[in-house]
Amino acid sequence: MADNEKPQGKPPAAEKKGEKEGSKAGKQAVKIPKGTRDWVGADIQVRDKIFKAAGEVFARHGAVQLDTPVFELKHILAGKYGEDSKLIYDLADQGGEMCALRYDLTVPFARWLGMTNTQSIKRYQIAKVYRRDQPAVARGRMREFYQCDFDIAGEYDTMIPDAEILRIIVDVFEAVGLGKDVTIKINHRKILDGLFAVAGVPADKVRTISSAVDKLDKLPWEEVKKEMMEKGLESGVADEIGEFTKHSGSLKKIIDLLKASEKMMANESVKKGVEEMDLLLSYLEAFEIPDRVTFDLALARGLDYYTGVIFEALIELPPNSSSESRIGSIAAGGRYDNLVGMYGRRQIPCVGVSFGVDRIFTILKQRHEDEKQRAKGVDVYVMAFGGKNGLLKERMAVASELWKAGISAEFSAKVKPKLPQQFKAAETGGVPLSIILGEDELAAGKVRVKTLGLADDHPEKEGRLVDRADMVEEVKRQLSEGQSEAAAIPALTKSLDDATIVEKPQTAA
């Protein structure tokens, strides 16, 4: 659902004139556009594990998958993103239809609901979205990036779907190994709007002031106040907003704080929001996750379509984690009850969340940049030692047998490869096991199964000589026992303290 992006600043300016495009005049450099990236090998493995982990959580909650076009008619996207509408990528006129690349997955979902007779659905979608943002790869802010959305649409009793969405956020981050490190901040649009009304913010300035408040997690109060005043707010009004937005804590603490304010509770919007948050707290207690959620009155979210609960998931910063401190939110969303009605004859209440896959990937990468994970999904490298003909056909036969058994395997595509070169190829690729063939061993019906990357004094350093007929079972046994510490792929469901992640960052901005 709702995007987890926080675009910053104006759309990127054009490239500087005179920037060199190649080493020779008239020759353009071969490169990818700014804010994009290529995915390859081990990076794809980890990214797909994130997809798989999230997809399994979504399926457990009864969701079906939806896929929508990568571009939409321009008017479908127009007016839905507030000040960030300027970040939409417009496409050239194609046959009379003005189109634009999708900015998020929420609006296309709402458009789909408006076009169909669907009354209720739990849906998820994992796909790329596009924004003319200022890219910062190290922070996971890109122009092309993945979002992973889960939404619940339909008429349900108050706060029940909202509580389930928050439980899904917890489940997904536990599934990818970040559960203990993520805090979910929530607020309520009705409380925020009521706070602005009580403080005296003119109705026509609510959204623009809300955008300023949303920067309090990045900027000091004085800078945010200055922006408010530049947007036409009086100093006293800004100060009153500041008095309330400085509060955050457990749901119960902030609910009690608001209930204790007669001035705030006299506002009908605030009163309704507090009642709903009180109900939400009781449901989160039933889901056993109230301690995973923080009520933050400064959380505003910049998009125009939110109508109820809003939330963001942030990574808790361990000591000396300066790079992670710049990542920003890694999931976000909220309730949007009026969006579908813009595309159809009826309103369908919705609530959902969007996970920033690229940002999650970046965090995993940053935490384990000194560790190695195999760059290929190869389990076994088939080698030959000695032999007048390099035992090529024998290596082919062994590889074929492994493939039939569902085991990934490779061998050198040379007739007579040297043994050191074969070991180097296997170890460079992070392959955990090797099968070494020798003429004498083959004549005796034997092969050697060797774990790669072991210390010189390890008792299994030289490998095991096994019967040729038992080769496949021995390989399966060693792989299942994880004897190769040098190259075993960690499950993303394990703690990050035990995980080993790959090579190249990326994530949403």
C-alpha positions in Angstrom: 0.0 0.0 0.0 1.1 3.4 0.8 4.6 4.2 -0.1 7.5 4.1 2.3 9.3 6.7 0.5 10.1 10.2 1.7 11.2 12.1 -1.3 13.4 15.0 -0.4 14.0 18.3 -2.2 13.2 19.3 -5.7 13.4 17.1 -8.8 17.0 16.6 -9.8 18.3 19.4 -12.0 19.6 18.6 -15.5 23.1 17.3 -15.8 25.8 20.0 -15.9 26.7 21.2 -19.3 30.0 19.9 -20.4 29.9 16.8 -18.3 32.1 14.3 -19.9 30.1 11.4 -21.5 33.1 9.4 -22.7 36.8 9.4 -23.0 36.6 10.5 -26.6 34.7 13.4 -28.2 31.4 12.3 -29.5 31.5 8.9 -27.7 28.9 8.5 -25.0 29.7 6.6 -21.8 28.1 3.2 -21.4 26.3 3.5 -18.0 22.9 3.2 -16.3 20.8 6.2 -15.5 21.3 7.8 -12.1 19.1 6.3 -9.4 19.0 2.8 -11.0 21.0 -0.3 -10.5 21.7 -3.7 -12.1 20.9 -6.8 -10.0 23.0 -9.9 -10.4 24.0 -13.1 -8.7 24.1 -13.1 -4.9 22.2 -9.8 -4.7 19.3 -11.3 -6.5 19.4 -14.3 -4.1 19.0 -12.1 -1.1 16.4 -9.8 -2.7 14.4 -12.9 -3.7 14.6 -14.2 -0.2 13.1 -11.0 1.0 10.3 -11.4 -1.6 9.7 -15.0 -0.6 9.7 -14.2 3.2 7.2 -11.4 2.7 5.0 -13.4 0.3 4.8 -16.3 2.7 3.6 -13.9 5.5 1.0 -12.4 3.1 -0.3 -15.8 2.1 -0.7 -16.8 5.7 -3.0 -13.8 6.1 -5.1 -14.9 3.1 -3.9 -12.4 0.5 -4.0 -12.9 -3.3 -1.4 -11.4 -5.7 -2.2 -8.6 -8.1 -0.1 -7.2 -10.9 -0.8 -3.8 -12.6 0.8 -1.9 -15.5 4.1 -0.2 -14.9 2.5 3.0 -16.3 -0.9 4.6 -15.8 -3.0 7.3 -17.4 -1.6 10.5 -16.1 -4.9 11.7 -14.6 -5.1 8.6 -12.5 -2.0 9.6 -10.6 -2.6 13.4 -10.6 -3.5 15.0 -7.3 -2.8 12.0 -5.1 0.7 12.8 -3.7 0.6 16.4 -2.5 3.8 18.2 -2.9 5.5 15.1 -4.2 3.4 15.0 -7.4 6.3 16.8 -9.0 8.3 13.6 -8.7 6.1 11.6 -11.1 7.8 10.5 -14.3 5.6 11.7 -17.3 5.8 9.8 -20.5 5.7 11.3 -24.0 2.3 11.3 -25.7 1.6 8.0 -27.3 -1.4 8.0 -29.6 -3.4 10.5 -27.6 -3.0 9.0 -24.2 -1.1 11.0 -21.6 0.7 8.4 -19.3 3.1 8.4 -16.4 5.2 5.8 -14.7 3.6 4.6 -11.4 4.7 6.4 -8.3 3.5 3.8 -5.9 1.4 0.6 -5.9 -1.5 2.1 -3.8 -3.1 4.3 -6.4 -3.0 1.6 -9.1 -4.6 -0.8 -6.6 -7.4 1.8 -5.8 -7.9 2.3 -9.6 -8.3 -1.5 -10.0 -10.8 -1.6 -7.2 -12.8 1.2 -8.8 -12.9 -0.6 -12.1 -14.0 -3.9 -10.8 -16.9 -5.2 -8.7 -14.6 -6.3 -5.9 -16.2 -5.6 -2.6 -13.4 -6.9 -0.3 -10.0 -8.3 -0.8 -6.6 -8.9 0.8 -4.1 -8.3 -1.9 -0.3 -8.0 -2.2 2.0 -6.8 -4.9 5.7 -6.7 -5.4 6.9 -4.5 -8.2 9.0 -1.5 -9.2 7.9 2.1 -8.9 9.5 5.3 -10.2 10.3 8.7 -8.8 12.2 11.7 -10.0 13.9 12.0 -6.6 17.4 13.0 -5.9 19.2 9.6 -5.8 21.4 8.5 -2.9 22.3 4.9 -3.4 24.0 4.4 0.0 20.8 5.5 1.7 18.7 3.3 -0.5 17.1 6.3 -2.2 16.6 5.4 -5.8 14.6 6.6 -8.9 13.6 3.0 -9.7 13.0 0.7 -6.8 10.9 -2.1 -5.5 7.9 -1.8 -3.2 6.2 -4.7 -1.5 2.6 -3.9 -0.6 -0.1 -5.6 1.4 -3.6 -4.0 1.6 -7.0 -5.0 3.1 -10.0 -3.5 1.3 -13.6 -3.8 2.4 -16.2 -2.9 5.0 -15.0 -4.2 8.4 -15.4 -3.1 12.0 -13.2 -0.3 13.1 -9.5 -1.0 13.7 -9.6 -4.7 13.1 -7.9 -4.6 9.7 -5.5 -1.9 10.9 -4.4 -4.1 13.8 -3.8 -7.0 11.4 -1.7 -4.8 9.1 0.5 -3.9 12.1 0.8 -7.6 13.0 1.9 -8.2 9.3 4.6 -5.6 9.6 6.0 -7.4 12.7 5.8 -10.8 11.0 7.6 -9.7 7.8 10.5 -8.1 9.7 10.8 -11.2 11.9 10.8 -13.3 8.7 13.7 -11.4 7.2 15.7 -11.3 10.5 15.1 -7.7 11.5 12.3 -8.2 14.0 14.1 -7.1 17.1 15.6 -4.1 15.4 12.4 -2.4 14.0 10.1 0.0 15.8 6.7 0.9 14.3 5.7 4.6 14.8 2.0 5.3 14.5 -0.3 8.3 14.6 -3.9 9.1 13.5 -4.9 11.5 10.8 -7.9 12.6 12.8 -5.8 13.4 15.8 -3.3 15.3 13.7 -6.0 17.3 11.9 -7.7 18.1 15.2 -4.5 19.2 16.7 -4.0 21.6 13.8 -7.5 22.9 14.2 -7.1 23.4 18.0 -3.8 25.3 17.4 -5.5 27.6 14.8 -4.0 26.4 11.5 -6.2 27.6 8.6 -7.9 24.8 6.8 -6.2 25.6 3.5 -2.8 25.2 5.1 -3.3 21.9 6.9 -1.6 19.8 4.3 1.4 22.0 3.8 1.9 22.4 7.5 1.5 18.6 7.9 4.3 18.2 5.4 6.5 20.4 7.6 5.7 18.5 10.8 6.7 15.3 9.0 10.3 16.6 8.9 10.6 16.6 12.7 12.4 13.3 12.6 15.1 14.8 10.5 15.3 18.5 11.4 15.4 20.4 14.7 12.3 22.1 15.9 13.6 25.6 15.1 14.1 24.7 11.4 10.6 23.1 11.1 9.1 26.1 12.9 10.8 28.4 10.5 9.4 26.5 7.5 5.9 26.8 9.0 6.2 30.5 9.4 7.5 30.8 5.8 4.3 29.0 4.8 2.2 31.7 6.5 1.8 30.3 10.1 2.0 32.7 13.1 4.7 32.0 15.6 2.3 31.3 18.4 0.3 28.8 16.3 3.6 27.0 15.4 4.6 26.8 19.1 1.3 25.2 20.1 1.8 22.6 17.4 5.3 22.0 18.7 4.1 21.5 22.3 2.1 18.4 21.2 4.2 17.0 18.4 7.2 16.6 20.8 5.4 13.8 22.6 5.9 10.1 21.7 5.8 6.9 23.7 3.6 3.8 24.3 0.1 3.9 22.9 -1.3 4.0 26.5 1.0 6.8 27.5 0.0 9.1 24.6 -3.7 8.2 24.7 -3.7 9.1 28.4 -1.9 12.3 27.6 -4.5 13.3 25.0 -7.4 12.3 27.3 -6.0 14.6 30.0 -6.2 17.6 27.7 -9.6 19.1 27.9 -8.8 21.5 25.1 -7.8 18.6 22.8 -10.7 16.3 23.7 -13.1 19.1 23.1 -12.3 18.8 19.4 -14.5 16.1 17.8 -11.8 14.9 15.4 -9.3 14.4 18.2 -11.9 12.7 20.3 -12.8 10.3 17.6 -9.1 9.5 16.8 -8.4 8.8 20.5 -11.3 6.4 20.7 -10.1 4.5 17.7 -6.5 4.4 19.0 -7.8 3.1 22.3 -9.6 0.3 20.4 -6.5 -0.4 18.3 -4.5 -0.8 21.5 -6.8 -3.5 22.7 -6.5 -5.4 19.4 -2.7 -5.1 19.5 -2.7 -6.6 22.9 -4.7 -9.5 21.5 -2.0 -9.9 18.8 0.7 -9.6 21.5 2.5 -6.7 19.8 1.7 -3.5 21.7 5.3 -3.2 22.8 6.4 -3.1 19.1 4.5 0.1 18.5 5.2 3.7 19.5 2.6 6.5 19.3 4.4 9.5 17.8 2.4 12.7 17.5 4.9 14.2 15.1 4.3 11.5 12.4 2.4 13.1 9.6 3.1 11.3 6.3 3.1 13.5 3.2 0.5 11.8 1.0 -3.0 13.3 0.6 -5.1 10.2 0.6 -4.7 9.1 4.3 -7.8 9.3 6.4 -7.1 7.3 9.6 -4.2 5.5 11.2 -0.8 6.2 9.7 2.5 4.4 10.4 6.1 4.0 9.6 8.7 1.3 10.5 12.2 2.4 11.4 15.3 0.5 12.1 16.7 0.8 15.6 20.2 2.2 15.4 22.9 0.1 17.1 26.0 1.8 18.4 28.4 3.1 15.6 25.8 2.7 12.9 26.1 6.0 11.1 25.4 4.6 7.7 22.1 3.1 8.9 21.1 6.4 10.4 20.6 7.7 6.9 18.4 4.9 5.6 15.0 6.4 6.8 11.8 4.5 7.0 11.8 0.9 5.7 8.0 0.4 5.6 5.0 2.8 5.9 1.3 3.0 5.2 -2.0 3.8 6.7 -5.7 4.0 6.2 -7.2 5.5 3.0 -11.0 5.3 2.9 -11.7 7.8 0.2 -9.3 7.0 -2.6 -11.2 4.2 -4.4 -14.2 6.5 -4.8 -12.2 8.7 -7.0 -12.2 5.9 -9.6 -15.6 4.3 -9.2 -19.2 4.8 -8.0 -18.6 3.6 -4.5 -16.1 4.0 -1.7 -14.2 1.0 -0.4 -12.3 1.5 2.9 -8.7 0.4 2.7 -5.7 0.1 4.9 -2.3 -1.2 4.0 1.5 -1.1 4.2 4.4 -0.8 1.8 7.8 -2.3 2.5 10.9 -0.8 0.9 12.6 -3.9 -0.4 15.7 -1.9 -1.6 16.1 -0.2 1.8 15.8 -3.5 3.6 18.4 -5.0 1.3 20.7 -2.0 2.0 20.5 -2.6 5.7 21.3 -6.2 5.4 24.2 -5.4 3.1 25.6 -2.7 5.4 25.4 -5.0 8.5 27.3 -7.7 6.8 29.6 -6.1 4.2 32.6 -7.8 5.7 31.1 -11.2 5.4 30.8 -13.4 2.3 28.0 -15.2 0.7 28.4 -17.3 -2.3 27.9 -15.3 -5.5 26.4 -18.2 -7.3 23.8 -20.8 -6.3 26.2 -23.7 -6.9 26.5 -26.5 -4.4 29.2 -28.7 -5.9 32.2 -28.1 -8.2 33.2 -31.3 -10.1 37.0 -31.5 -10.5 39.5 -33.9 -12.0 42.9 -34.7 -10.6 45.4 -36.2 -13.1 44.1 -38.3 -16.0 45.5 -38.2 -19.5 42.3 -36.7 -21.0 41.2 -34.5 -18.0 38.3 -36.9 -17.3 36.0 -34.5 -19.1 33.3 -37.0 -19.9 33.5 -38.4 -16.4 33.1 -34.9 -14.9 30.1 -34.4 -17.3 28.5 -37.6 -16.1 28.9 -36.7 -12.4 27.5 -33.2 -13.0 24.6 -34.7 -14.9 23.8 -37.1 -12.0 23.9 -34.3 -9.5 21.6 -32.2 -11.7 19.1 -35.1 -11.9 19.2 -35.2 -8.1 18.3 -31.5 -7.9 21.8 -30.5 -6.8 23.3 -27.5 -8.5 26.8 -28.3 -9.9 29.4 -26.9 -12.2 32.6 -28.2 -13.8 35.4 -26.5 -15.8 34.6 -26.2 -19.5 38.1 -27.2 -20.4 39.3 -30.6 -21.6 42.3 -30.8 -19.3 42.0 -28.1 -16.6 44.7 -27.7 -14.0 43.7 -28.6 -10.4 44.7 -25.2 -8.9 42.5 -23.4 -11.4 39.6 -25.6 -10.6 39.9 -24.9 -6.9 40.2 -21.2 -7.5 37.1 -21.2 -9.7 35.2 -23.1 -6.9 36.4 -20.9 -4.1 35.9 -17.7 -6.0 32.3 -18.7 -6.6 31.8 -19.6 -2.9 30.9 -23.2 -3.8 30.8 -25.2 -0.6 31.6 -28.7 -1.8 33.8 -30.3 -4.5 33.8 -33.8 -6.0 37.3 -34.7 -7.1 37.7 -37.5 -9.7 40.9 -39.4 -10.1 41.7 -42.3 -12.5 42.7 -44.7 -9.7 39.7 -43.8 -7.5 37.2 -44.1 -10.4 38.7 -47.5 -11.3 38.0 -48.6 -7.7 34.5 -47.2 -7.8 35.3 -44.2 -5.6 35.1 -40.4 -5.6 36.3 -37.9 -3.1 33.8 -35.4 -1.6 35.7 -32.4 -0.2 34.4 -29.4 1.8 36.0 -26.2 0.6 37.3 -23.4 2.8 38.2 -25.5 5.9 41.2 -24.7 8.0 44.4 -26.6 7.3 44.2 -28.5 10.6 40.5 -29.5 10.2 40.0 -33.3 10.3 37.9 -33.2 7.1 40.4 -31.0 5.2 41.2 -33.8 2.7 37.6 -34.8 2.2 36.0 -38.2 2.3 36.5 -41.1 -0.2 33.1 -42.5 -0.8 31.6 -45.2 -3.1 30.6 -43.8 -6.5 27.1 -45.2 -5.9 26.8 -43.3 -2.6 28.0 -40.0 -4.0 24.7 -38.2 -4.3 23.5 -39.2 -0.8 26.8 -38.1 0.7 26.6 -34.7 -1.0 23.0 -34.3 0.2 24.1 -35.2 3.7 27.0 -32.7 3.8 24.9 -29.9 2.4 22.0 -30.5 4.8 24.4 -30.6 7.8 25.9 -27.3 6.6 29.5 -28.5 7.1 30.8 -25.8 4.7 31.0 -22.7 7.0 32.7 -20.8 4.2 29.7 -20.7 1.9 26.5 -21.8 3.6 23.6 -19.5 2.8 21.9 -18.3 6.0 18.2 -18.4 6.2 16.7 -14.9 6.4 14.5 -16.2 9.2 17.5 -16.5 11.5 18.9 -13.6 13.6 21.0 -11.1 11.7 23.7 -11.9 14.1 24.1 -15.3 12.4 23.3 -14.1 8.9 25.7 -13.6 6.0 24.6 -11.2 3.3 26.0 -10.1 -0.1 27.5 -7.7 -2.1 25.8 -4.6 -3.4 23.3 -2.2 -1.7 20.0 -0.9 -2.9 16.8 0.2 -1.6 14.1 2.8 -1.7 14.7 6.4 -0.8 
